[in-house]
Each structure stands twice: as structure tokens, then as C-alpha cells.
Amino acid sequence: MASEKVKVAIVGSGNIGTDLMFKIRKSNSLELTWMVGVVPDSDGLRRARELGYQTTHKGIDDLKDHLDDFEIVFDATTAHAHYRHAELLKQWGKIAIDLTPAAVGPYVVPVVNLDQYLDLQNVNLVTCGGQATVPMVHAVSRVTPVKYAEIVSTVASRSAGPGTRQNIDEFTETTARGLAEVGGAERGKAIIVLNPADPPIIMRNTVYVSLEKGADREAIKGSIEEMVSEVQRYVPGYHLKSAPIFDEDRVTILLEVEGAGDYLPKFSGNLDIMTSAAVRVAEGFAGHLKKRKTTGRERHQESVA
């Protein structure tokens, strides 16, 4: 029932925000109410209006008179913009799911650590490279200590919009920190490559993880395969290109991410994994909110009785 869904708003009507809109439409626990942009004739705002959602091209400030219309806000703008948005959403008492590299809140990768942060008001989704590769580093680190992890994310130039290009430095720094703080490596390094190939390639990720001497390779392989299956529950196009490759002190993991094609082309797996993860995180928060409300009503009824 729509009345049982948690209401959400999207700030940012670009590629990521628009893809989010189409993914939210398929969710059983989220209901989109607002799409916010700053460009009146953006494709995202036009499509949102056609689908019957409330829209504004005047930015996030236009939401201050409609705070009862949403509980969760997806920020699909830029790192610079999110610093201000985060303060407003905190004042308004709203949950912020940050798809920029701003990292105001803790890093969240749904399959690794979502349950730890469901009582917070702001969480960050690292980067597209982080969402793709942190699960692999974590899969190794839960079997054996990882001193160093390095990843290379290659995405099609055509799937890297202005926001991605403006945030390249933040991407590498944030992803590297995510490999350590969430993935479990002592140190991390990240590189992004924008590939101009035509036709465009799908997102490809190479993950290098150092291993302790004598590490159990079969256990590591099993952990990686199990983690891939877990990610595929919300990103069906996530898969290994080959079995993990071991040498003396390292395992190399080759990944590809194909998009679902909800709004963007299927080669835009880098954007798709971010929006898919964002919806999965929001659904986790929605379930937690409903549980808290139910518990609160039960306690109230008990106190009245």
C-alpha cells in the first residue's frame, strides 16, 4: 500500500537523480514526492512533472515549506553543494543519503555496514568505484588481514557527467578512504579512468589486494563469490569477469558492472551502482523508521493501558 511507504525527495535532477526516480518507482517501501533541480528545462524535472511528482527548479530551499512531504532526501548534486544541504537537512530533521563525495556522514556500502548507521541522519555512499570495489576488499579482509588495496575503475566518458568530472579529486581520495574504513585495508589507493571508446564500454574495475603469507586462497575465493552474490541482489549487472587471480602475495579481482537501463544506457554501470545502492540504503532506513514508529506506538499503548 502506498500509505505504508516512506516518502522521499530527490535533490539533483541530472542523470543520477533521474535514474534514482525510476528506481524508486519500483520500490515496495519508498514513495517519491519531490524532485528538486536548478535548471527549469532539465530532462529530469520534465520527466518528474510528466509522472505527477512535485517539482521545483529553485533548489533545496523551496522544500522548507513542504517538510511534511518527505522523511528521506537523496542528494545527487555535488560535493560542494552537499555541505550546505547537509546543514539544512539536519535542521529540518531529515535523513540525508549523500551520493556526492562530500562525506559529511560515515561511508556506507549496503552489503558491508548499513545496519551500523540506521540511527544517523546523514550517510555517504562513497563513490561509484567504492560501491563496486569496497565489497571485494571487505570479502578478502574478513578472511585475512589486508595491508594494502588498490583499485582502478574505468568508466565510459559518456557516462561521466559534469558532476563526476568536477569531483575527480574527491573521487580518488574518498574511494581510497573507503577501501580502508569500510573495506578493512590498512591503506588504500584509487584511480579512475575515463575511457572515450565508441561504442562505450561498461564499467570495469580491477582490484588488487595484498595477502598475508599463507592466507587461505580457497576461503578468500569463496568469500569473494559470496559477496558478489550479495551485491547482485540490488545490482543484477554486477559480476566477475573471471575467477580471482592469485600470485604469491596478491589477489587480483576483475569486475564489470552493467546498468539496468532504467533511465540511462546500460553502459552507465558506474551511475547505476550508485543509484541502486542509494535505493537499497533508503529501503534500510525506511524499514528502520517504520520499526521505530511501531515500537513507539506499542509503548504508548502500553503506558495508556
Secondary structure, DSSP 8 states (H G I E B T S, - for coil): -GGGSEEEEEE--SHHHHHHHHHHTT-SSEEEEEEE-S-TT-HHHHHHHHTT-EEESS-GGGGTT-GGG-SEEEE-S-HHHHHHHHHHHHHHT-EEEE-STT-SS-B--HHHHGGGGTT-SEEE---HHHHHHHHHHHHHHTTS-EEEEEEEEEEEGGG--HHHHHTHHHHHHHHHHHHHHTT-EEEEEEEEEEE--SS---EEEEEEEE--TT--HHHHHHHHHHHHHHHHTT-TTEEESSS-EE-SSEEEEEEEE----SSS-TT-HHHHHHHHHHHHHHHHHHHHHHHHHHHHHHHHHHHH-
